[in-house]
Amino acid sequence: MKAIILSAGQGKRLLPLTQDRPKCTIPLHGRSILEWQIDELIKLGIRPIHVVVGFEASTVEQVLATHSSRHAIHTLYNPFYALADNLISCWTARNEMTEDFILLNGDTVFETAILKRVLQAPAAPITLVTDEKPQYDADDMKVIVRGTQLLRIGKKLALEKVNGESIGMIRFQDEGPRMFCSTIEQRIRQPESLKQWYLSLIDELATQGHVSTVSINGLTWAEIDNPEDLHYAETRLKPHIPKP
């Protein structure tokens, strides 16, 4: 199992913190967001790790060059990061999607138990990690799930049908990588693909019955988009900081 982390963006909602550094390099309890993710992946034997970079790529590469597992980490440069959304970052990494892998958004931090649950989930081509909460807002990547089958995913789903949200982590195995790459190659030919999220492809595959889910309800994670999210992550993840 390898991992692909999408970290090409700047993270403008975190300005001025991201004025001259990408979001993934912002410190969180003494480590950057990216290092937090890498440490959790390496801890469970997930390697190699491919990081898609873009904005201030050299800053990310400097962080990775000093990591203890740097020989297992590789970067992939997305030259279109300023013009396109993260579907193009997936296209950039397509050649690394030929075998089982975990796809991670570059702003999702999580406790070890979440990754363990993902790895132990029943076999399926594509497994989307979801959580639940009492109510959802316009910015949440909402899901409609029946049993463990994903029916739809998107930000504009009817709230009365929504019963969870994506945390920004997906496992691909067996036929999953091929399905995902094939869908990327088809979508990339459409002009609107530059402004699409890769989760629009997962939505398409879900309508074909190819996507399962695993719930991590009750476990700790955070998506860091703005200063409030960063404060929330610092508070919630403090108990999960490794002891010196």
C-alpha positions as CSV (number, residue, x, y, z in Angstrom):
1,M,0.0,0.0,0.0
2,K,1.4,3.4,-1.0
3,A,0.0,6.9,-0.3
4,I,-0.6,10.0,-2.5
5,I,-1.1,13.3,-0.7
6,L,-2.5,16.3,-2.6
7,S,-0.6,19.3,-1.3
8,A,-0.3,21.6,-4.4
9,G,-2.5,24.5,-3.1
10,Q,-1.6,27.7,-1.2
11,G,-4.5,27.7,1.2
12,K,-5.6,31.3,0.8
13,R,-8.2,31.2,3.5
14,L,-5.3,30.9,6.0
15,L,-3.7,34.1,4.9
16,P,-1.4,35.7,6.1
17,L,0.0,32.4,7.4
18,T,0.2,31.1,3.8
19,Q,1.5,34.3,2.2
20,D,4.8,32.7,1.3
21,R,4.3,29.1,2.3
22,P,1.8,26.4,1.3
23,K,-0.9,25.3,3.8
24,C,0.7,21.8,4.2
25,T,3.8,23.4,5.8
26,I,2.0,25.2,8.6
27,P,3.1,23.9,12.0
28,L,0.8,21.9,14.2
29,H,2.2,21.0,17.6
30,G,5.8,21.2,16.4
31,R,5.3,19.5,13.1
32,S,4.0,20.7,9.8
33,I,0.6,19.4,8.7
34,L,2.3,17.3,6.0
35,E,4.8,15.8,8.5
36,W,1.9,14.8,10.7
37,Q,0.3,12.9,7.8
38,I,3.6,11.3,6.8
39,D,4.4,10.2,10.3
40,E,1.0,8.5,10.6
41,L,1.4,6.7,7.3
42,I,4.9,5.6,8.0
43,K,3.9,4.3,11.4
44,L,1.6,1.8,9.8
45,G,4.0,0.8,7.1
46,I,2.4,2.7,4.2
47,R,5.1,3.6,1.7
48,P,6.3,5.0,-0.6
49,I,4.5,8.3,-0.2
50,H,4.0,10.6,-3.2
51,V,3.3,14.3,-2.4
52,V,1.8,16.4,-5.2
53,V,3.2,19.9,-4.8
54,G,2.6,23.3,-6.6
55,F,2.6,26.6,-4.7
56,E,6.1,27.3,-3.2
57,A,7.1,23.7,-4.0
58,S,10.7,24.3,-2.9
59,T,9.4,25.0,0.7
60,V,7.7,21.6,0.8
61,E,10.7,19.9,-0.6
62,Q,12.9,21.5,2.1
63,V,10.6,20.1,4.8
64,L,10.6,16.7,3.3
65,A,14.4,16.7,2.8
66,T,14.9,16.7,6.6
67,H,12.3,14.0,7.4
68,S,13.6,10.8,8.9
69,S,11.8,8.8,6.2
70,R,12.8,11.1,3.3
71,H,14.0,8.2,1.1
72,A,10.4,6.8,1.1
73,I,9.0,10.2,0.1
74,H,8.8,11.6,-3.5
75,T,7.3,14.8,-4.9
76,L,5.2,15.3,-8.1
77,Y,5.0,18.8,-9.4
78,N,1.6,20.1,-10.6
79,P,2.4,23.1,-12.9
80,F,-1.3,24.0,-13.2
81,Y,-1.9,24.4,-9.4
82,A,-2.8,28.1,-9.8
83,L,-5.3,27.5,-12.6
84,A,-7.0,24.3,-11.7
85,D,-8.6,22.4,-8.9
86,N,-7.5,19.1,-7.4
87,L,-8.7,16.9,-10.2
88,I,-5.6,18.0,-12.0
89,S,-3.4,17.1,-9.1
90,C,-4.8,13.6,-9.4
91,W,-4.0,13.6,-13.1
92,T,-0.5,14.7,-12.2
93,A,-0.2,11.6,-10.0
94,R,-1.9,9.1,-12.3
95,N,1.3,7.2,-13.1
96,E,1.6,6.3,-9.4
97,M,-2.0,5.0,-9.3
98,T,-1.2,1.6,-10.8
99,E,-1.5,-0.4,-7.5
100,D,-3.3,-0.2,-4.2
101,F,-3.0,3.3,-2.6
102,I,-4.5,5.7,-0.1
103,L,-5.4,9.2,-1.4
104,L,-5.2,12.0,1.1
105,N,-6.2,15.7,1.0
106,G,-3.2,17.7,2.1
107,D,-5.1,19.5,4.8
108,T,-6.6,16.5,6.7
109,V,-4.9,15.5,10.0
110,F,-6.0,12.5,12.0
111,E,-5.3,10.1,14.8
112,T,-3.7,6.7,14.2
113,A,-6.9,4.8,14.9
114,I,-8.5,6.2,11.7
115,L,-5.8,4.9,9.4
116,K,-6.0,1.5,11.1
117,R,-9.7,1.3,10.6
118,V,-9.3,2.2,6.9
119,L,-6.6,-0.5,6.4
120,Q,-8.8,-3.1,8.1
121,A,-12.0,-2.2,6.2
122,P,-13.6,-4.9,4.1
123,A,-12.2,-5.3,0.6
124,A,-13.7,-3.0,-2.0
125,P,-12.4,-1.3,-5.2
126,I,-12.9,2.1,-3.6
127,T,-13.5,2.9,0.0
128,L,-14.4,6.4,1.1
129,V,-13.8,7.4,4.7
130,T,-16.8,9.2,6.3
131,D,-17.8,10.8,9.6
132,E,-21.1,12.0,11.0
133,K,-22.2,15.1,12.9
134,P,-25.5,16.6,13.9
135,Q,-25.7,19.1,11.0
136,Y,-23.8,20.0,7.9
137,D,-22.9,23.4,6.3
138,A,-22.4,24.5,2.7
139,D,-18.6,23.9,2.8
140,D,-18.9,20.2,4.0
141,M,-18.2,17.5,1.4
142,K,-21.5,15.7,2.2
143,V,-22.4,12.1,1.4
144,I,-25.5,10.0,1.1
145,V,-24.8,6.4,2.2
146,R,-27.0,3.4,2.3
147,G,-25.6,0.7,4.6
148,T,-21.9,1.0,3.6
149,Q,-22.6,1.8,-0.1
150,L,-21.9,5.4,-1.2
151,L,-24.8,6.7,-3.3
152,R,-23.7,10.4,-3.8
153,I,-21.0,12.8,-2.7
154,G,-20.9,16.6,-3.1
155,K,-21.3,19.9,-1.4
156,K,-24.7,20.7,-2.8
157,L,-26.7,17.5,-1.9
158,A,-30.1,17.9,-0.4
159,L,-29.6,18.2,3.4
160,E,-32.6,16.0,4.2
161,K,-30.9,13.1,2.5
162,V,-27.3,13.7,3.8
163,N,-26.1,11.3,6.5
164,G,-22.4,11.9,6.6
165,E,-19.3,13.8,5.2
166,S,-16.0,12.8,3.6
167,I,-12.9,13.4,5.7
168,G,-10.6,13.6,2.6
169,M,-9.2,10.1,2.7
170,I,-9.9,7.2,0.2
171,R,-8.5,3.7,-0.2
172,F,-8.1,2.2,-3.7
173,Q,-7.4,-1.5,-4.2
174,D,-7.7,-4.3,-6.7
175,E,-9.7,-2.8,-9.6
176,G,-10.1,0.6,-7.9
177,P,-6.9,2.2,-9.1
178,R,-7.7,1.3,-12.7
179,M,-11.3,2.5,-12.4
180,F,-10.2,5.8,-11.0
181,C,-7.4,6.4,-13.5
182,S,-9.7,5.5,-16.4
183,T,-12.3,8.0,-15.2
184,I,-9.6,10.7,-14.8
185,E,-8.4,10.2,-18.4
186,Q,-12.0,10.5,-19.7
187,R,-12.8,13.6,-17.6
188,I,-9.5,15.4,-18.4
189,R,-10.6,15.8,-22.0
190,Q,-13.4,18.0,-21.0
191,P,-12.7,21.8,-20.7
192,E,-14.5,22.1,-17.3
193,S,-12.2,19.5,-15.7
194,L,-9.8,22.4,-14.8
195,K,-12.3,23.6,-12.2
196,Q,-13.5,20.3,-10.8
197,W,-12.7,18.4,-7.7
198,Y,-11.6,14.8,-8.0
199,L,-14.5,13.9,-5.7
200,S,-16.8,14.6,-8.7
201,L,-15.2,11.4,-10.2
202,I,-15.9,9.5,-7.0
203,D,-19.5,10.7,-7.2
204,E,-19.7,9.3,-10.8
205,L,-18.2,6.0,-9.7
206,A,-20.6,5.8,-6.8
207,T,-23.6,6.1,-9.1
208,Q,-22.2,3.0,-10.9
209,G,-22.0,1.1,-7.6
210,H,-18.3,1.0,-7.2
211,V,-17.7,2.9,-4.0
212,S,-18.0,1.6,-0.4
213,T,-17.6,3.6,2.8
214,V,-16.0,3.1,6.2
215,S,-17.2,5.3,9.1
216,I,-14.8,6.6,11.7
217,N,-17.5,8.2,13.8
218,G,-16.1,9.0,17.3
219,L,-12.5,9.2,16.2
220,T,-10.5,12.4,16.0
221,W,-9.6,14.2,12.8
222,A,-9.7,17.8,11.4
223,E,-9.7,19.5,8.0
224,I,-7.7,22.7,8.1
225,D,-9.1,25.4,5.8
226,N,-9.1,28.6,8.0
227,P,-7.7,29.9,11.3
228,E,-10.7,28.5,13.2
229,D,-10.0,25.1,11.8
230,L,-6.3,25.3,12.8
231,H,-7.3,26.2,16.4
232,Y,-9.7,23.3,16.4
233,A,-7.1,20.9,15.2
234,E,-4.6,22.1,17.7
235,T,-7.1,21.5,20.5
236,R,-8.6,18.2,19.3
237,L,-5.3,16.5,18.3
238,K,-3.3,17.5,21.4
239,P,-4.0,14.2,23.2
240,H,-2.6,12.3,20.2
241,I,0.8,14.0,20.1
242,P,3.5,11.3,20.3
243,K,5.3,11.2,23.7
244,P,9.0,12.3,23.5
